[in-house]
Amino acid sequence: MEPTPYRTEPVSFTRRGGRLTERQQSAWDATAETFVLDAPRHGPNTSIDPTYVLDQEATFGRKAPLVVEIGSGRGEAIVHAASEHPDWDFLGLEVYVPGVAQTLVTARHAGVTNVRLMIVNAAEALSTMLPPGSVHELRIWFPDPWHKKRHNKRRLITPDFAAIAARALAPGGVWRLATDWQDYADQMREVLAGSTDFEFSGDWAPASKDAR
């Protein structure tokens, strides 16, 4: 059976474009070739060819624990974490192009070189692009809560996504989540508590500094 070329269910994001500032464009021109990864596409422009598999060692030029951050936004969290953990590799998955460009600005200013970025559908990346058991930590800080009831089906954290996350994580790997919506926090707890792939204490914790 041939793999499905791209996802047909509702996605958890709205693709947003936007013009880059002069500073963002400068950082993009100078660093995107190295730090923004391209991948063969199939279908929508955020969809990855399901036969493509990321070679982490070739991408980063070394073997190191891989941290994946979904929805890296403007890059504050991922760049801070990368600067705190230079011996780890960080991969940010983001669909907002100006956010990716701003991350390049921030990374360039901080002098970090252990960050790579991709403009992709994160669920697809975890499903097919990343080898099974290849991720040391998966971080999702403040995903879109899709707070209207009719939009709840677009939320990223679901039992199906938990299975995808478990596939990508290494044995003993950690999945970190943060949200400021109580209803979504409750849903996250239910998903983790109902998953046989994760050990979940059920305790609340304040967001770590990496998530702020």
Buried (B, 14 or more C-beta within 10 A) or exposed (E): EEEBBBBEEEBBBEEEEEEBEEBBBBBBEEBBEEBBBEBEBBBEEBBBBBEBBBEBEEEBEEEBBBBBBBBBBBBBBBBBBBBEBEEBBBBBBBBBBBBBBBBBBBBBEBEBBBBBBBBBBBBBBBBBBBBEEBBBBBBBBBBBBBEEEEEBEBBBBBEEBBBBBBBBBBEEBEBBBBBEBEEBBEBBBEBBEEBEEBEEEEEEEEBEEBBE
